[in-house]
Amino acid sequence: MSTPRRDFFKTSAVAGSVALASPMLAGTAQAAGPGAAVQRTANPEMAKRMTVLNYRRDGATRLGVRTSKGILQVDRAATAFNKSAPKTTDDLIQNGNQGLMALVEIALAQGGPDLFLEESSVQYAPAVTNPEKIICVGLNYAKHARETNNPIPKLPILFNKFNNTLNAHNAPVKVSAVKAEKFDYEAELVIVMGKRAYDVSEADALSYVFGYATGQDFTARDLQMRSSQWMIGKTNDGFAPIGPHILTADLVGDPNKLKIEQLVNGQVRQSSNTEDMVFNCAQIISYTSRIFTLEPGDIIFTGTPEGVISGYPADRQVWLKPGDQLETRIEKLGSLKFYLT
């Protein structure tokens, strides 16, 4: 790490004590923004040893758990065994385990096949559907910064998406509805926050994480570069596929050593490792939490590696178009697939 970045982050080792004095951290808080009607708990009990997802059935979004028997339909298992359980991943993350881990054990031991779905039959929903904040980190891989003729950042570059961008595994991104031409991919590791984080230290930052997911910061470059602010090229409907599921943090281990790839029509376009990030996951969380409070369910897109179309020489830039099939792969987290219409 360069000296300026080291000097900047070294103060985070003593950060966090201020958090206990912050009025934002007491009990629950009424969320602002997209989740304004949601009461968020500061420190919900985080689930462990689970791969969770949202799926659609009968017109509603429901919680599923990936198991050795298939995808457990949590609502049907709760009914079968007369237990309470979270309704969606958002409910699980924002309000805690609510007996889910015990329910999964009972269902695996005693449940019939009607409680489980074959993965191939699942209609996925976005792995998170109602975060208060969607935070993105720009130019967070050195080679990506260089290929786009940008300097390597001395501080994390933060921007945002909105909930309208959230999209699902195996779902379309409707580029034909967007008044743009230069569509590009960005494979990204997504952090899913599990506890309220305010002014947390780098050393403690990962303990606030619920889990991790595969994400895609899909982009319209001609809109992105229309001004110095990137937002309008990043916030089009469906431009943030995430999924197919979330792995709890304990199953992932070190998020800063994961292979990451992007394929287009079966061809590898990006291939890197999260250890090449300029600012690692703990640094991103610590830095961001010193600017504003992170809530359970907030998601952070951590940046994309080299290999994007905008990094090619102009005569080799073939932009994405309807009919293209995309797959984003991250080690341990699985493959996120989507297609363009």
N, C-alpha and C positions, 0 to 999 in steps of 0.2 A: 504494500500500500504506500502511496506517495506521502511525503511529509505533511502537506496541507491537510489531506484527508485524515491522517493519523492524529494530527493536532486537533482537528475539529471533533473527532469522535472520542478522544480520550476523556473528555469531560463527562461522557455518558456513563462512565464507571461509577460516578457518584450521583448520577441522576436517579430519580425514582423516589427518594425520600420526600420530595415535594409533593408527590402524588398523594400521599396519605393526608395531606392538608387540603387538598383540592376539594371544593364542594361538589365537583362533578362526580366524585367517586363514591358518594354515600348512597348505599342501597340501590334503588332503581332511579332511572331518569326517563323523562318523556322524550322520545327521540324526535329530532327535527328532520326536515327533508323528506325523502321518499317514504320512510317508515314512520311518519309523524304520528300515526295512530297506535304505534307499537310501544308497549312498556318494556324497556330493556333492563335486564338484571345485570349488575356490574360483574359478578363472578359466578356464573352458572356452573354447575357440575359438568365438566367436560367428559364426553364419552371417550372410551379407550378401546383399542384393538378392534376397530370397526371400519368397514368401507360402506359409506352411506350415500344415498342418492335420492333425488326426486323423480317421480314418474307420474304419468297421466293415466287415470282410469275413470270412466264414467264422467268425463268433463271436469275432474278435479285433480289438483296436484297432491300427491301422497308420498309418504316416506317409505323408502325401501332400504333393506340392508343386504349387501351381497354376502352370501354364505355358501358353504359346500353343497347345499341342496338347491341353490338357485337364489333368486331375489325374494327375500322374505317381505310379504305384504304386511307391514306393521299394523295397520288398522284392523285387518282381518285377524291377525294373531291376537291383538288386544281384545277383540270381541270374543274370540274362541276361548281365551283363558281368563276372561273377566278382569283384565288389567288396564290400567291407564298407560298411555304412551304418547310421545310427541307425534304431531300430525305431518310435519315436513322437516326437511333439514333445517330450515330457518327456525322453526319451533324448538328443535333439538339444540341448536347452537345458542339461541338467544335465551332459552329458558331452562336448559340443563337436561341431563340424562333422563329424568322422570321415569326411571325403572326400565329403560330400554334394554340395557345390557342383560338384565335378568330375564326379560321377556324373550330375547333372542335365544338364550340358553334353553328355556322351556320349550320354545317352538322347535328347536333343533332336536330336542330329546323326545318330544311327545306330539309334535304337530304333524298333520297329514299333508299330502302333496298339494292339496287345495290352497295351502297358505303360501306356496312358493310359485314363482314365475320363472320360466326359462328366460335367460338374458336376451336371447334373440327375439323374444316376443314383446319386450318392454318398450313402451313409448316414453322416452326420456323427457324430462323437463330440465331447465337449467339447474345445475347442482346447488346453486343458491338463487333464490327468487326475489328476496326483499332486503338486500343490504341497505343500511343507512348511507354508506359511502362506498363508491367504487374508485379506488385510487390506482393510478398507473405511474410507472417510473420510466422516464425516457432515457435513451442512450446509455443503458446500464451494462452493456458489454463493450469492452474497449474496441474490439475489431468491428463491431457494428457502428460505433461512433466514427471510426476511421473510414469505413467504406462509404459513409454518407457525408464525408468531408466536414465532420464536426469535431470540436475538441473533446477530449475525455473530461467528463464533468468532475468538478471539485466537490460538489454537493449533489445529492439526489435531485433530479429534475422531476417534479411532481405535476401531474395533470389528472384529469378525471374523465370518467364515463358516467352515464346515467342508467337507471334501471331499464329503460326502453331498449338498451343494447343487449341485454341478457338473452342468451340463446342456448340451445340444447344440442347434445350429441345426436347425430343423424338428422339434424334439422337443416332447412335451407337458409342461406343468407341471400336476401332478395336484392341483388345488386342492380337489377334492371329497374327497380323503383327509385334508385338514387341518381340524382343529376350529377354524375361524375363519370370518369373514364379510367382513372389510374388506380385500380384496386390491387391491394397488396396484402400479404400475410405477415403475421408476427407471432411465432410460437412463444408462449410464455408460461412460466410457473406462477401459479396463483396461491397466495397466502390467504387462508380463511381465519380471521381472528375469533378467539373463543372467550376472551375476558376483556373487560374495559381496561384500556392502556392509556395512561396519561403520564408523560415525562418519565418513561421507563428507561432503565439502563440497557445498554447493549448486552450485558451479561445475563440479564433477566428476560430479554425480549421474547425469545422463543417459547418461554413458558406461558405466554399469553395466546399462543396459536392453537386453534382447534384442529386444523389439518391443512392439507394441501390438495390442489387439483390442477389438472391440465387446462390451460386457457389459451385463447386466441384474441389478440388485440387487432382485429381486422380493421383495415384502414383504407380510406380514399385519399391518396396522396395529393391529388390536385386540390381537394378541399383543405387538407391539412396545411398545405403550403400557401394557401390564399392569403394568410396573414401570419404574423409572428406567433399567434396563439393556435395550438393544434386542435382545439376542441371539435371544430365542425367536421374534421375528417375522421374523427374517432367515435362520434356519438350517434351515428345513424342507426336506425332500427335494426336489431339483430347482430350488431357488430362486435358482440362479446360472447361468443360461445364458451361455455365452461362445463366440464364434465369428462366422462360420463358420470363420475362419482367423486367423492371426497374421501381421502384416506386420513384417518386421525393421525395426529403428529407422531405418536409413539410408533406407528407402523412405518413411517417414512424415515425416521432417524435424522441424519444430517441432510437438510434440504439444499445445502450448498455443494453437493457432490452428486448431481443427478444428470444423466445424459438427456439431452433435449433435441428433438428433430422435427422438421416440417417437411411433409411430402405434398406434392401437387401432381395429381393424376399418376400416382405411383412413383414419381421421381423425387429423390431426396434433394431439397433445396437448402435446408438449414441443418447443420449437425454440429452440436457444441456440448458444453457441460455447464451447469449452473456455477461451478467453481470459477468460471471465467467472468462472473459478474463483477462490476466495478465496486458496487456496494452490496454486501451479502444480505440475507434476509433479516438477520438481527440488527444490522445497521439501518436498514430501511425502516423497520418498525420503530426503533429507538428515535431516529431522526423525525419521523412523521409524528410520533406521539408527543414530541416537544413543540409541535406546531398546533395540533388539535387532538382532541380525545378520540381514540379508536374504540369502537363499540363491538360487542360480540356480533358476528355476522358480517362485519365489514370485510371487503375483499381487496387485495392488493395484487395487481399485475406487476411483476417484478422486472419487466424488460425483455427484449428479444435479442438473440445473438445475430451474428453476421449471416448474410445470405438472402436478405430481402431484395425484392425486385428493384427498389429505388437505389440500391447500392450497386447495381450493374452499370456498366457503361451505357450511355443513351441508346446506342445502336443495338443493344441486347436486351433492352427492357420490353418484355412482352407481358403486358398487364393481365391480370386474371379476368375471366369472362364467364357469363352463364354457361353451365355445363361442366365447369371444372369441379373436380372432386379433391377435397383437401383432408389431410390427416395430420394431426399434431400429436406427437408422442413424447412422453416424459417417463423416464425410468421409474418403476414402481407404481406410477400413477395411471398408466394405461394410455390408450389412444382415444383422442377426441376426433370424430369424423363429422364433416359437414359438406354441403355442396352448394353451388351457386346457381341461382335462377334469375 
